[in-house]
Amino acid sequence: MNPKIFVFAAVLVIAGILGSIVLIGPDMQAPSQGNNAATENAPTIKLVTVDLADISVTKINERSATLEIAFEISNPNPRAVIIQTMDFNLFETGFSSYEQLAGGTIGSRPEGMVEFGSNYYTLLGENSIVLKKKMTIKNTATSSELWDALESEYENGESGTASWWVYGTVYFNLSSMTSGQENTVPFEFFR
């Protein structure tokens, strides 16, 4: 027999499997504005919720302070979602409401078809996860009010004198990178 026939048959089988995976994938979509008859029958995905779990000063000296921030993200859906990134900005409003104290990103967005060692989080259905980030802030001579508030926060814990303002956005997707679209949830907290 001709070996080209076996190769051709194998290629057809693989193409059929990949085509069925793409066509049979889930139809969950995030709610959108406007009336689209095609998406009315598809189950909608509920947006994840974000809570500010904790902000604390874990270490401080005359040169720098280490802050730790923790967010709790809850998934109200019965299916898993992927938390790709969480971008946030942190202000100490007693010092300044326009000068950012710290901020950053937790997680990373996948790039390309397959990415090994990605830093995104799978959040199972009807569960929650706590994401934390440590940040180091340098002491400047112009920030004596800020440093006093941070020292008080470090010494007194929850009853410190720091006033925090945090805002940002969570980017998430369904449990498969090929199904659904990217969804965003903005958040803002004052503490």
PASEBA-1860 file (N, C-alpha, C; in nm, 3 decimals):
! residues 191
1> MNPKIFVF> 0.082/-0.119/0.000/0.000/0.000/0.000/0.087/0.126/0.000 ~ 0.029/0.230/-0.048/0.099/0.357/-0.060/0.098/0.429/0.076 ~ 0.216/0.467/0.132/0.221/0.534/0.262/0.156/0.674/0.259 ~ 0.142/0.734/0.142/0.079/0.866/0.133/-0.067/0.860/0.172 ~ -0.131/0.747/0.152/-0.271/0.732/0.189/-0.286/0.738/0.341 ~ -0.195/0.675/0.415/-0.200/0.676/0.562/-0.174/0.816/0.616 ~ -0.079/0.888/0.556/-0.049/1.024/0.599/-0.170/1.115/0.572 ~ -0.231/1.101/0.455/-0.347/1.181/0.421/-0.464/1.152/0.516
9> AAVLVIAG> -0.485/1.026/0.550/-0.593/0.988/0.644/-0.565/1.045/0.783 ~ -0.441/1.043/0.828/-0.406/1.097/0.960/-0.429/1.248/0.964 ~ -0.394/1.317/0.855/-0.415/1.462/0.849/-0.564/1.493/0.854 ~ -0.646/1.418/0.784/-0.790/1.438/0.787/-0.848/1.415/0.926 ~ -0.802/1.313/0.996/-0.851/1.284/1.131/-0.814/1.398/1.226 ~ -0.692/1.445/1.219/-0.649/1.554/1.308/-0.726/1.682/1.276 ~ -0.746/1.713/1.148/-0.824/1.831/1.111/-0.968/1.818/1.159 ~ -1.025/1.700/1.151/-1.161/1.679/1.200/-1.172/1.698/1.350
17> ILGSIVLI> -1.075/1.649/1.425/-1.075/1.665/1.571/-1.063/1.812/1.608 ~ -0.969/1.884/1.547/-0.953/2.026/1.577/-1.077/2.106/1.537 ~ -1.136/2.074/1.424/-1.257/2.144/1.382/-1.372/2.120/1.476 ~ -1.386/2.000/1.528/-1.495/1.973/1.622/-1.473/2.042/1.755 ~ -1.349/2.055/1.798/-1.321/2.127/1.923/-1.360/2.274/1.910 ~ -1.327/2.335/1.797/-1.359/2.476/1.776/-1.510/2.496/1.765 ~ -1.578/2.406/1.695/-1.722/2.423/1.674/-1.807/2.387/1.795 ~ -1.763/2.292/1.876/-1.844/2.245/1.988/-1.812/2.322/2.117
25> GPDMQAPS> -1.717/2.414/2.117/-1.677/2.488/2.237/-1.795/2.555/2.306 ~ -1.778/2.599/2.431/-1.887/2.659/2.506/-1.935/2.790/2.445 ~ -2.061/2.823/2.473/-2.123/2.944/2.418/-2.151/3.049/2.525 ~ -2.082/3.046/2.639/-2.107/3.146/2.743/-2.046/3.277/2.699 ~ -2.119/3.388/2.720/-2.072/3.520/2.684/-2.109/3.617/2.794 ~ -2.026/3.718/2.812/-2.055/3.820/2.912/-2.172/3.904/2.864 ~ -2.254/3.956/2.958/-2.367/4.039/2.916/-2.318/4.166/2.848 ~ -2.383/4.202/2.739/-2.345/4.322/2.666/-2.465/4.414/2.655
33> QGNNAATE> -2.437/4.538/2.618/-2.544/4.634/2.600/-2.600/4.617/2.460 ~ -2.729/4.631/2.446/-2.791/4.614/2.315/-2.859/4.479/2.306 ~ -2.944/4.464/2.207/-3.017/4.339/2.188/-2.957/4.264/2.071 ~ -2.901/4.149/2.099/-2.846/4.064/1.995/-2.917/3.930/2.004 ~ -2.997/3.897/1.905/-3.077/3.775/1.909/-2.991/3.650/1.912 ~ -2.871/3.654/1.858/-2.786/3.535/1.855/-2.735/3.498/1.993 ~ -2.716/3.596/2.080/-2.662/3.567/2.213/-2.770/3.553/2.319 ~ -2.897/3.570/2.283/-3.002/3.560/2.384/-3.018/3.418/2.435
41> NAPTIKLV> -2.994/3.318/2.354/-3.009/3.180/2.396/-2.886/3.126/2.467 ~ -2.773/3.191/2.453/-2.650/3.146/2.518/-2.650/3.189/2.665 ~ -2.605/3.101/2.755/-2.598/3.141/2.895/-2.495/3.253/2.913 ~ -2.526/3.349/2.999/-2.435/3.461/3.019/-2.340/3.432/3.134 ~ -2.222/3.487/3.123/-2.123/3.472/3.228/-2.140/3.587/3.325 ~ -2.140/3.557/3.454/-2.147/3.662/3.556/-2.007/3.717/3.578 ~ -2.000/3.846/3.603/-1.871/3.910/3.626/-1.817/3.872/3.763 ~ -1.686/3.857/3.772/-1.623/3.826/3.900/-1.635/3.948/3.992
49> TVDLADIS> -1.628/3.926/4.122/-1.632/4.036/4.218/-1.496/4.050/4.286 ~ -1.461/4.172/4.318/-1.331/4.202/4.378/-1.354/4.270/4.512 ~ -1.285/4.224/4.616/-1.287/4.288/4.747/-1.144/4.317/4.790 ~ -1.125/4.428/4.859/-0.995/4.461/4.916/-0.982/4.386/5.047 ~ -0.901/4.281/5.051/-0.889/4.198/5.170/-0.801/4.264/5.276 ~ -0.690/4.326/5.234/-0.598/4.382/5.334/-0.497/4.475/5.268 ~ -0.460/4.579/5.341/-0.344/4.662/5.309/-0.268/4.675/5.440 ~ -0.141/4.642/5.437/-0.063/4.651/5.561/0.080/4.694/5.530
57> VTKINERS> 0.139/4.761/5.629/0.280/4.796/5.623/0.353/4.686/5.698 ~ 0.429/4.604/5.626/0.493/4.487/5.688/0.632/4.517/5.741 ~ 0.696/4.622/5.690/0.830/4.658/5.737/0.854/4.804/5.706 ~ 0.919/4.874/5.798/0.950/5.015/5.773/1.079/5.051/5.846 ~ 1.160/5.134/5.782/1.277/5.194/5.846/1.292/5.335/5.789 ~ 1.401/5.402/5.818/1.414/5.541/5.773/1.436/5.554/5.622 ~ 1.470/5.445/5.553/1.495/5.452/5.409/1.380/5.401/5.323 ~ 1.309/5.299/5.369/1.205/5.240/5.285/1.097/5.175/5.370
65> ATLEIAFE> 0.984/5.149/5.307/0.872/5.080/5.371/0.823/4.972/5.274 ~ 0.785/4.859/5.331/0.730/4.750/5.251/0.582/4.738/5.280 ~ 0.501/4.749/5.174/0.356/4.737/5.186/0.313/4.605/5.124 ~ 0.208/4.546/5.180/0.148/4.428/5.118/0.000/4.455/5.099 ~ -0.049/4.428/4.979/-0.190/4.447/4.948/-0.246/4.312/4.906 ~ -0.370/4.285/4.947/-0.434/4.158/4.915/-0.575/4.184/4.865 ~ -0.611/4.119/4.756/-0.744/4.128/4.697/-0.807/3.990/4.697 ~ -0.937/3.984/4.728/-1.010/3.859/4.717/-1.101/3.868/4.595
73> ISNPNPRA> -1.082/3.774/4.503/-1.163/3.769/4.381/-1.254/3.648/4.389 ~ -1.384/3.669/4.368/-1.483/3.561/4.376/-1.543/3.536/4.239 ~ -1.564/3.409/4.208/-1.624/3.368/4.081/-1.765/3.316/4.107 ~ -1.871/3.389/4.069/-2.007/3.344/4.093/-2.058/3.244/3.988 ~ -1.978/3.214/3.888/-2.018/3.124/3.780/-2.001/2.978/3.821 ~ -2.078/2.887/3.762/-2.059/2.745/3.790/-1.935/2.689/3.720 ~ -1.883/2.760/3.622/-1.764/2.716/3.548/-1.642/2.797/3.591 ~ -1.526/2.742/3.564/-1.401/2.810/3.598/-1.376/2.928/3.505
81> VIIQTMDF> -1.305/3.028/3.557/-1.259/3.141/3.477/-1.108/3.155/3.498 ~ -1.044/3.226/3.406/-0.902/3.253/3.417/-0.884/3.400/3.447 ~ -0.823/3.430/3.562/-0.787/3.567/3.596/-0.652/3.593/3.532 ~ -0.652/3.677/3.428/-0.528/3.700/3.354/-0.441/3.802/3.427 ~ -0.493/3.923/3.443/-0.417/4.027/3.513/-0.509/4.110/3.600 ~ -0.447/4.172/3.697/-0.515/4.270/3.782/-0.421/4.389/3.792 ~ -0.463/4.501/3.735/-0.386/4.626/3.741/-0.444/4.712/3.851 ~ -0.359/4.774/3.934/-0.410/4.858/4.042/-0.317/4.974/4.069
89> NLFETGFS> -0.374/5.080/4.126/-0.301/5.199/4.170/-0.335/5.223/4.316 ~ -0.236/5.261/4.395/-0.252/5.281/4.538/-0.211/5.422/4.577 ~ -0.300/5.489/4.650/-0.275/5.624/4.699/-0.294/5.625/4.850 ~ -0.216/5.706/4.920/-0.241/5.735/5.061/-0.298/5.876/5.061 ~ -0.431/5.888/5.079/-0.500/6.015/5.057/-0.470/6.120/5.162 ~ -0.422/6.081/5.279/-0.382/6.181/5.377/-0.260/6.258/5.329 ~ -0.178/6.193/5.247/-0.058/6.255/5.191/-0.090/6.325/5.059 ~ -0.156/6.253/4.965/-0.188/6.310/4.835/-0.290/6.224/4.763
97> SYEQLAGG> -0.389/6.288/4.702/-0.490/6.216/4.624/-0.455/6.212/4.476 ~ -0.347/6.279/4.437/-0.310/6.281/4.297/-0.171/6.223/4.273 ~ -0.092/6.203/4.377/0.042/6.147/4.362/0.038/6.000/4.403 ~ 0.054/5.912/4.305/0.043/5.768/4.329/0.155/5.721/4.420 ~ 0.119/5.645/4.523/0.216/5.591/4.616/0.280/5.464/4.559 ~ 0.198/5.376/4.507/0.247/5.250/4.450/0.141/5.197/4.356 ~ 0.168/5.085/4.298/0.074/5.020/4.208/0.144/4.907/4.137 ~ 0.071/4.844/4.048/0.135/4.736/3.976/0.035/4.644/3.911
105> TIGSRPEG> 0.086/4.529/3.873/0.007/4.426/3.806/0.032/4.294/3.874 ~ -0.076/4.221/3.895/-0.067/4.084/3.945/-0.111/3.995/3.829 ~ -0.030/3.896/3.794/-0.061/3.806/3.684/0.000/3.856/3.555 ~ -0.030/3.785/3.445/0.018/3.826/3.313/-0.075/3.772/3.208 ~ -0.077/3.840/3.096/-0.160/3.796/2.984/-0.082/3.698/2.899 ~ -0.146/3.590/2.859/-0.076/3.495/2.772/-0.052/3.556/2.635 ~ 0.063/3.525/2.579/0.099/3.576/2.447/0.128/3.457/2.356 ~ 0.077/3.461/2.238/0.100/3.352/2.144/0.004/3.238/2.166
113> MVEFGSNY> 0.026/3.129/2.093/-0.063/3.013/2.101/-0.047/2.938/2.233 ~ 0.075/2.907/2.270/0.101/2.832/2.393/0.210/2.905/2.468 ~ 0.187/2.927/2.596/0.288/2.992/2.677/0.312/2.908/2.800 ~ 0.434/2.865/2.819/0.468/2.783/2.934/0.515/2.874/3.047 ~ 0.476/2.842/3.168/0.516/2.923/3.283/0.439/3.053/3.295 ~ 0.320/3.059/3.241/0.241/3.182/3.247/0.200/3.211/3.390 ~ 0.179/3.336/3.419/0.144/3.379/3.553/0.001/3.429/3.555 ~ -0.093/3.340/3.526/-0.234/3.373/3.538/-0.297/3.271/3.630
121> YTLLGENS> -0.418/3.299/3.678/-0.478/3.219/3.784/-0.611/3.159/3.738 ~ -0.626/3.029/3.756/-0.753/2.963/3.726/-0.838/2.966/3.851 ~ -0.956/3.022/3.840/-1.047/3.034/3.953/-1.167/2.943/3.927 ~ -1.177/2.837/4.005/-1.283/2.739/3.986/-1.420/2.801/4.011 ~ -1.523/2.736/3.959/-1.659/2.785/3.972/-1.704/2.797/4.116 ~ -1.770/2.910/4.146/-1.827/2.939/4.277/-1.723/2.928/4.389 ~ -1.603/2.979/4.364/-1.495/2.983/4.461/-1.431/3.122/4.460 ~ -1.335/3.140/4.549/-1.262/3.267/4.552/-1.114/3.240/4.569
129> IVLKKKMT> -1.034/3.342/4.539/-0.890/3.334/4.550/-0.839/3.467/4.605 ~ -0.732/3.464/4.684/-0.670/3.585/4.736/-0.539/3.607/4.662 ~ -0.526/3.722/4.598/-0.404/3.760/4.527/-0.334/3.869/4.606 ~ -0.203/3.850/4.630/-0.126/3.944/4.710/-0.008/3.999/4.631 ~ 0.033/4.118/4.670/0.151/4.180/4.609/0.223/4.262/4.714 ~ 0.357/4.247/4.719/0.441/4.329/4.808/0.507/4.438/4.725 ~ 0.514/4.558/4.785/0.574/4.673/4.717/0.666/4.744/4.815 ~ 0.778/4.795/4.765/0.871/4.870/4.848/0.869/5.016/4.803
137> IKNTATSS> 0.855/5.105/4.902/0.849/5.249/4.875/0.970/5.314/4.940 ~ 1.038/5.399/4.864/1.155/5.471/4.915/1.112/5.597/4.989 ~ 1.181/5.628/5.097/1.154/5.749/5.174/1.224/5.867/5.107 ~ 1.148/5.974/5.086/1.207/6.097/5.033/1.194/6.204/5.141 ~ 1.277/6.303/5.133/1.277/6.409/5.235/1.146/6.488/5.234 ~ 1.073/6.488/5.124/0.950/6.567/5.113/0.827/6.492/5.165 ~ 0.843/6.369/5.210/0.726/6.290/5.247/0.720/6.258/5.397 ~ 0.748/6.357/5.481/0.746/6.331/5.626/0.605/6.300/5.676
145> ELWDALES> 0.503/6.366/5.620/0.364/6.334/5.659/0.330/6.191/5.622 ~ 0.369/6.150/5.503/0.343/6.014/5.457/0.415/5.914/5.546 ~ 0.541/5.941/5.578/0.618/5.846/5.658/0.561/5.834/5.799 ~ 0.512/5.944/5.855/0.448/5.937/5.986/0.323/5.849/5.981 ~ 0.244/5.863/5.875/0.123/5.781/5.861/0.159/5.634/5.843 ~ 0.263/5.606/5.765/0.305/5.467/5.744/0.361/5.405/5.872 ~ 0.437/5.483/5.949/0.489/5.433/6.078/0.375/5.404/6.174 ~ 0.276/5.491/6.178/0.159/5.469/6.265/0.084/5.344/6.221
153> EYENGESG> 0.070/5.323/6.091/0.003/5.205/6.037/0.080/5.078/6.075 ~ 0.213/5.085/6.068/0.296/4.971/6.102/0.285/4.936/6.251 ~ 0.285/5.039/6.336/0.279/5.016/6.480/0.140/4.975/6.528 ~ 0.035/5.031/6.468/-0.101/5.007/6.517/-0.180/4.909/6.433 ~ -0.128/4.867/6.318/-0.201/4.772/6.234/-0.326/4.835/6.175 ~ -0.442/4.773/6.197/-0.569/4.819/6.140/-0.610/4.959/6.189 ~ -0.566/4.998/6.309/-0.610/5.125/6.364/-0.513/5.239/6.334 ~ -0.430/5.222/6.232/-0.334/5.326/6.196/-0.403/5.448/6.137
161> TASWWVYG> -0.322/5.550/6.107/-0.377/5.675/6.058/-0.374/5.688/5.907 ~ -0.325/5.586/5.836/-0.319/5.593/5.690/-0.460/5.582/5.631 ~ -0.484/5.660/5.525/-0.611/5.656/5.452/-0.580/5.609/5.310 ~ -0.632/5.495/5.272/-0.596/5.433/5.145/-0.706/5.452/5.040 ~ -0.662/5.470/4.915/-0.751/5.472/4.799/-0.687/5.380/4.695 ~ -0.761/5.277/4.654/-0.712/5.180/4.557/-0.813/5.170/4.443 ~ -0.766/5.176/4.321/-0.854/5.151/4.208/-0.777/5.074/4.100 ~ -0.852/5.006/4.016/-0.788/4.930/3.910/-0.889/4.849/3.830
169> TVYFNLSS> -0.839/4.748/3.760/-0.921/4.665/3.672/-0.872/4.521/3.676 ~ -0.967/4.427/3.676/-0.936/4.285/3.665/-0.975/4.241/3.524 ~ -0.886/4.166/3.459/-0.912/4.112/3.326/-0.926/3.960/3.339 ~ -1.040/3.906/3.294/-1.060/3.762/3.304/-1.126/3.708/3.180 ~ -1.120/3.576/3.166/-1.174/3.507/3.050/-1.233/3.376/3.098 ~ -1.305/3.307/3.011/-1.355/3.175/3.046/-1.239/3.079/3.066 ~ -1.269/2.957/3.106/-1.164/2.862/3.137/-1.085/2.816/3.016 ~ -1.125/2.855/2.898/-1.050/2.822/2.777/-1.015/2.952/2.707
177> MTSGQENT> -0.890/2.965/2.667/-0.846/3.087/2.600/-0.912/3.106/2.465 ~ -0.967/2.997/2.407/-1.026/3.008/2.275/-1.176/3.032/2.280 ~ -1.237/3.030/2.399/-1.382/3.049/2.406/-1.414/3.178/2.477 ~ -1.512/3.249/2.426/-1.555/3.374/2.488/-1.458/3.487/2.460 ~ -1.490/3.603/2.516/-1.405/3.719/2.497/-1.346/3.759/2.632 ~ -1.250/3.851/2.627/-1.191/3.901/2.750/-1.293/3.992/2.819 ~ -1.306/3.978/2.949/-1.399/4.058/3.028/-1.320/4.142/3.127 ~ -1.372/4.260/3.158/-1.305/4.349/3.253/-1.400/4.386/3.365
185> VPFEFFR> -1.343/4.400/3.485/-1.419/4.445/3.601/-1.340/4.556/3.668 ~ -1.387/4.682/3.660/-1.320/4.789/3.732/-1.356/4.785/3.880 ~ -1.265/4.833/3.966/-1.292/4.837/4.109/-1.230/4.961/4.170 ~ -1.284/5.002/4.286/-1.233/5.118/4.359/-1.268/5.100/4.506 ~ -1.171/5.121/4.594/-1.191/5.105/4.738/-1.129/5.222/4.814 ~ -1.196/5.262/4.923/-1.143/5.362/5.016/-1.137/5.295/5.152 ~ -1.024/5.305/5.217/-1.012/5.246/5.350/-0.931/5.338/5.438
END
